[in-house]
Amino acid sequence: MQILITGAAGFIGFNLAHELLKSKNKLKVYGIDNLSNYYSVNLKKKRLKILKKFKNFKFSKISLDNTVKLKKYFNNKNFDYIFHFAAQAGVLYSIKNPRAYLNSNTKGFFNLLENSKNKKIKTIFYASSSSVYGNSKKFPLNEDQIIKPINFYGLTKKNNEETAEIFSSFYKINLVGLRFFTVFGEWGRPDMVFHKLFLSAFKKKIFQLNNKGNHLRDFTYIGDVVKVLINLMNLKKIKQKKHIIFNICSNKPVKLTSLIHILNLKGIKIKLKMAPLQLADIIKTHGCNKKILKNFKSFKFTPFEKAFDKTINWYRKNINITLK
């Protein structure tokens, strides 16, 4: 079995690749990534260094918006599955630099599908986001709701879903959209709230608390995300539908102030700076995960505090490698 992971040096891509490579299954994992400097390139290289220890992993530095290079890469490859995580992330940055999202998220995804349409790929799994729901007032958010993003990042993910629907219909490709809800855990991204919290805790930095911490986030542990993705590879129902979307979430939103409270209970103090609500930020995310649980009845999400402890322990030991 041959699996391609785009964004293999990224947070989700790395964790999935690592888990697949550790398994005893006879598979080969290919990873591509453009190693953008949106956040620490050193962190991405550290992740890759771990993956390259496996003989059945092969990495290529490629940007998906490079049409010529991507086509050449696909010419002599025959993948069974593709996991597409390569994208320009970040809500606030999408306001400052929307063109980066057009090139990476929209053009990049189209190029990937264009190069896949004539290949015998079983399924393409691609990263969407809870951002497609916008500031919906109907909770928990489910996959059948009308989506209305309020920022450029969410808009590119909505465009990805619509593009996938059309490609699936015309070219008979199995596509699975993954609406991720605030994924956290080991090897997480430095631009996300958990990293900023732990940086404040372990390096005595000031933590900027937007909207007085009155945000609710459906935090989803990376270990659970990886297990869901591997289970989805073996789900027969996917073969029966050409395009299907899943929320990937815990269905248990947590207030940002609760994170600080948990750390305080552990004797970890945070220096706070109050700040207003950020432009285009979403106040609450709360996803329904019934669709996942219906298909995997024995699946259990990790209790939040247990996942939080695992994340704290990792950052306590590794915070320095995320800063360079």
GUPA-912154 format. One line per field, with one value per residue (C-alpha): x negated, y, z negated; residue in one letter. Coordinates in steps of 0.02 Angstrom, whole numbers, plus 32768, in hexadecimal, padded with zeros to 4 digits. Each point is the difference from the previous one (the first is absolute). Layout:
# residues N
c1: [X; ...]
c2: [Y; ...]
c3: [Z; ...]
code: [A; ...]
***
This chain:
# residues 324
c1: [8000; 7FC0; 803D; 7FDD; 800A; 7FF7; 7FC7; 7F9C; 7F93; 809A; 8058; 8087; 7F9F; 7F69; 8064; 8061; 7F63; 7FA6; 808E; 800E; 7F44; 7FFE; 8085; 7FCE; 8064; 7FA0; 8014; 7F98; 801F; 7FD4; 7FFC; 7FFD; 7FF4; 7FC3; 7FB7; 804A; 7FC3; 80AF; 7FC3; 7F5D; 7FA9; 7F8E; 8096; 8035; 7F51; 7FFF; 80A0; 7FB8; 7F62; 806A; 805F; 7F61; 7FC3; 807E; 7FC5; 80B0; 8010; 7FCE; 8007; 8001; 8003; 808D; 807C; 80AC; 8015; 7F69; 8064; 7F6C; 7FA0; 809B; 8030; 7F51; 800A; 80A5; 7FCB; 7FAB; 8060; 8094; 804B; 8089; 8031; 7FDC; 800D; 7FFE; 7FCD; 7F91; 804E; 7FE2; 8045; 8035; 809C; 7FB0; 7F76; 8086; 803C; 7F4F; 7FCD; 8097; 7F9E; 7F97; 80A1; 8037; 7F5A; 7FE9; 80B0; 8064; 7F83; 7F9E; 8099; 803A; 7F54; 8002; 80AA; 7FD0; 7F69; 8067; 8098; 7FB3; 7FAD; 804F; 7FFF; 8078; 8025; 7FC0; 8016; 7FEF; 7FFB; 8093; 8021; 8081; 7FE4; 8079; 8090; 7FD9; 805B; 8091; 8077; 803F; 7F9E; 7FBD; 7FCC; 8027; 7FC7; 80AA; 800B; 7FEF; 7F4E; 7FD5; 7F48; 7FD4; 7F46; 7F93; 7FBA; 80AD; 8032; 7F72; 8035; 80B4; 7FBD; 7F9E; 809F; 805F; 7F6F; 7FF8; 80BB; 7FEF; 7F61; 8051; 809B; 7FA8; 7F66; 8044; 7F7D; 8023; 7FE2; 8013; 8004; 7FBF; 8043; 7F7D; 802C; 7F6A; 7F88; 7F7F; 7F7C; 7F4B; 7F9C; 8087; 7FF5; 7FAC; 8088; 8089; 8043; 7FB3; 7F50; 8018; 8041; 7F6E; 7F84; 8046; 7FF5; 7F52; 7FA8; 8055; 804D; 80A1; 809B; 8077; 80B1; 8078; 80B5; 7FD9; 7FF4; 80B9; 7FDE; 803F; 7F9C; 8024; 7F4D; 7FD6; 7F69; 7F85; 7FF9; 80BB; 7FF4; 7F7D; 8069; 8099; 7F9E; 7FBC; 80AD; 8048; 7F87; 8056; 80B3; 805F; 8088; 7F84; 7FF5; 80BD; 8005; 7F98; 7FF3; 801F; 7FD6; 7FDB; 7FED; 7F62; 8024; 8016; 80AF; 7FCA; 7FD3; 7F8F; 7FF3; 7F54; 8007; 8013; 7F55; 7FB1; 8061; 7FC1; 7F4D; 8016; 803E; 7F5F; 7F9A; 7FD8; 801C; 8022; 7FDD; 8099; 801C; 80B6; 8026; 809F; 804E; 7F93; 803F; 805D; 7FEC; 8089; 8042; 803F; 7FE2; 805F; 800B; 806F; 7F9B; 8094; 7FD4; 7F54; 8042; 808B; 7F7E; 7F86; 806D; 7F70; 7F9D; 7FE4; 7FB6; 7F77; 8040; 7FC9; 7F9B; 7F9F; 7FD8; 7FD4; 7F86; 7FAB; 7FEE; 7FBA; 7F7E; 7FC8; 7FEE; 7FA5; 7F78; 8002; 8032; 7F53; 8008; 80A0; 7FB0; 7F75]
c2: [8000; 80AE; 809B; 80B5; 8082; 80B7; 8073; 7F70; 8077; 8051; 7FD9; 7F85; 7FBD; 7FD5; 7FA9; 7F98; 7FD1; 7FCF; 7F8F; 7FAC; 7FE3; 7FB3; 7F82; 7F52; 800F; 7FF5; 80B0; 808C; 80B3; 8090; 80AE; 80A9; 80AC; 80AB; 8025; 80B0; 8079; 802B; 7FB1; 7FB0; 7FA6; 7FB3; 7FAA; 7FBB; 7FBE; 7FAE; 7FA5; 7FCA; 7FC1; 7F86; 7FC4; 7FEA; 7F7D; 7F89; 7FAA; 7FFE; 80BF; 806E; 80BE; 8081; 80BD; 8038; 808F; 7FCE; 80A3; 7FD1; 7FB1; 7FC1; 7FB2; 7FAD; 7FB3; 7FB9; 7FB8; 7FA8; 7FBA; 7F63; 7FEB; 7F8F; 802A; 7F9B; 808C; 80B9; 8066; 80B8; 8074; 807C; 80AC; 80B0; 8002; 808D; 806C; 80A8; 7FEC; 7FE3; 80B3; 8044; 7F94; 7FB4; 7FDB; 7F7F; 7F9E; 800D; 7FB9; 7F78; 7FCB; 801C; 7FEB; 7F7B; 7F94; 800F; 7FCC; 7F68; 7FC8; 8024; 7F8D; 7F7B; 7FF3; 7F82; 7F97; 7F69; 804C; 7FAD; 809C; 80B2; 8043; 80BD; 807D; 8075; 8062; 8030; 80B1; 7FD9; 800E; 80B6; 804B; 7F87; 8008; 7F4F; 7F83; 7F7F; 8020; 7F6F; 7FD5; 8023; 80B6; 808F; 8041; 80B9; 8029; 80AE; 8005; 7FD9; 7F63; 7FB6; 8038; 7F9F; 7F64; 8015; 8010; 7F5E; 7FA5; 8041; 7FD6; 7F50; 7FE9; 802B; 7F9A; 7F6C; 800D; 8015; 7F95; 7F7B; 8020; 7FCF; 809B; 8016; 80AE; 800E; 8094; 800C; 8059; 8051; 7F6D; 8002; 7F8E; 7FCB; 8057; 8086; 80A1; 8098; 8076; 7FA6; 8023; 7F6A; 802B; 80B5; 7FC9; 7F8C; 8080; 8078; 7F7B; 7FBD; 809A; 8085; 8056; 8065; 7FA8; 806F; 7FD1; 803A; 8027; 7FE3; 7F47; 7FF2; 7F8E; 7F4E; 7F84; 7F4C; 7FC7; 7F5B; 7F99; 7FD2; 7F4B; 7FF0; 8057; 7F83; 7F6B; 8044; 8019; 7F4F; 7FBA; 8064; 7FAC; 7F5B; 803F; 7FA8; 8084; 807B; 7F93; 800F; 80BD; 806B; 8096; 7FFC; 807A; 7FDD; 8071; 7FCF; 8040; 7FCF; 804A; 804B; 80B9; 804E; 80B7; 804F; 803D; 7F49; 7FD9; 8085; 7FC0; 7F4E; 803E; 8065; 7F64; 7FAB; 808F; 8048; 80BD; 8063; 80BA; 8047; 8096; 8024; 8027; 801D; 7F83; 7FE6; 802D; 7F70; 7F90; 7F82; 8005; 7F4D; 7F5A; 7F65; 7F72; 7F67; 7F60; 7F87; 7FD7; 7FC0; 7FA2; 7FB1; 7FB3; 7FD1; 7FCB; 7FC7; 80A2; 806B; 80AE; 8021; 8060; 80B5; 800C; 7F61; 8044; 80A9; 7FAC; 7FA3; 80A4; 805D; 7F77; 8004; 80BD; 8003; 7F94; 8047; 80B7; 8039; 7FA4; 805D; 80AC; 8000]
c3: [8000; 802D; 7FA5; 8029; 7F76; 8034; 7F77; 7FB6; 7F9B; 7FB5; 7F5D; 8039; 8095; 7F95; 7F78; 807D; 8062; 7F60; 7FC7; 80AA; 8008; 7F52; 8031; 803B; 80A0; 80A3; 8040; 8047; 7FCC; 8073; 7FB8; 8056; 7FB2; 8036; 7F53; 7FFD; 7F7B; 7FC1; 7F5F; 7FC6; 8090; 7F7D; 7FB0; 80A9; 8020; 7F54; 802D; 80A7; 7FAE; 7F9C; 8099; 8066; 7F84; 8050; 809F; 8047; 7FFC; 8092; 7FFA; 808C; 7FEC; 8071; 7FFC; 8040; 805E; 806B; 808D; 8066; 7F6F; 7FB8; 80A7; 8014; 7F50; 8023; 80A8; 7FBF; 7F5C; 7FDB; 7F56; 7FAE; 7F89; 7FF4; 7F60; 802C; 7F71; 805C; 7FEF; 7FC4; 7F4F; 7F8C; 7FF8; 7FD6; 8082; 8084; 7FE4; 8014; 8094; 8059; 80A0; 7FA3; 7FE0; 80B4; 803D; 7F7E; 7FCF; 809E; 808E; 7FA1; 7FE0; 80B4; 803F; 7F8E; 8041; 80B4; 7FEF; 7FA8; 8072; 8079; 7F79; 7FAC; 7F52; 7F86; 7F9A; 7FEA; 7F50; 7FF6; 7F71; 7FF1; 7F61; 7F7E; 8045; 808E; 7F83; 7FDA; 7F6A; 8003; 7F6B; 8015; 7F96; 8007; 80B3; 8074; 80AF; 8051; 7FC8; 807A; 7FF3; 8002; 7FDB; 7FC3; 802D; 8097; 7FB2; 7FE6; 80AE; 8051; 7F9F; 803B; 80B1; 7FE7; 7FCE; 8097; 8074; 7FB6; 801E; 80B9; 801B; 7FAC; 806C; 80A8; 7FE8; 7F88; 7F79; 7F4C; 7F97; 7F44; 7FB3; 7F4E; 7F9E; 7F77; 7F5E; 7FA6; 7FFF; 7F73; 7FB7; 8012; 808B; 800E; 8062; 7FAE; 803F; 7F9F; 7F52; 7FA7; 8037; 7FCB; 7F57; 7FDF; 8040; 7F7F; 7F79; 8021; 8046; 7F94; 8097; 7FFD; 8043; 8061; 7FCD; 8087; 7FD8; 7F45; 8026; 802A; 8093; 8006; 8066; 802A; 7FDE; 8054; 7FCC; 808A; 7FC5; 801D; 80A9; 803C; 7FC6; 805A; 80A1; 7FFD; 7FDC; 8092; 8077; 7FDB; 8004; 808C; 8004; 804B; 809B; 8014; 8000; 8073; 7F8A; 7F45; 7F74; 7F49; 7F6A; 7FA3; 7F51; 7F4A; 7FF0; 7F58; 800F; 7F7C; 7FD0; 8013; 7F4B; 7FCD; 804B; 7F93; 7F68; 801D; 800B; 7F60; 7FA6; 8037; 7FB6; 80AB; 8003; 809D; 8018; 8057; 8070; 8029; 80B7; 8066; 8076; 8099; 80AC; 8056; 7F68; 7FD7; 7F4D; 7FF2; 8054; 7FCB; 807B; 8004; 8011; 800D; 80B4; 7FCB; 7F68; 8066; 8075; 7F77; 7F6F; 7F90; 8019; 7F66; 7FFF; 7F81; 7F66; 8011; 7F60; 802B; 80AE; 7FB3; 7F88; 808F; 805E; 7F6A; 7FE2; 80B5; 8004; 7F59; 804F; 80B0; 7FF8; 803D; 80A6; 802D; 7FEE; 8083]
code: [M; Q; I; L; I; T; G; A; A; G; F; I; G; F; N; L; A; H; E; L; L; K; S; K; N; K; L; K; V; Y; G; I; D; N; L; S; N; Y; Y; S; V; N; L; K; K; K; R; L; K; I; L; K; K; F; K; N; F; K; F; S; K; I; S; L; D; N; T; V; K; L; K; K; Y; F; N; N; K; N; F; D; Y; I; F; H; F; A; A; Q; A; G; V; L; Y; S; I; K; N; P; R; A; Y; L; N; S; N; T; K; G; F; F; N; L; L; E; N; S; K; N; K; K; I; K; T; I; F; Y; A; S; S; S; S; V; Y; G; N; S; K; K; F; P; L; N; E; D; Q; I; I; K; P; I; N; F; Y; G; L; T; K; K; N; N; E; E; T; A; E; I; F; S; S; F; Y; K; I; N; L; V; G; L; R; F; F; T; V; F; G; E; W; G; R; P; D; M; V; F; H; K; L; F; L; S; A; F; K; K; K; I; F; Q; L; N; N; K; G; N; H; L; R; D; F; T; Y; I; G; D; V; V; K; V; L; I; N; L; M; N; L; K; K; I; K; Q; K; K; H; I; I; F; N; I; C; S; N; K; P; V; K; L; T; S; L; I; H; I; L; N; L; K; G; I; K; I; K; L; K; M; A; P; L; Q; L; A; D; I; I; K; T; H; G; C; N; K; K; I; L; K; N; F; K; S; F; K; F; T; P; F; E; K; A; F; D; K; T; I; N; W; Y; R; K; N; I; N; I; T; L; K]
***
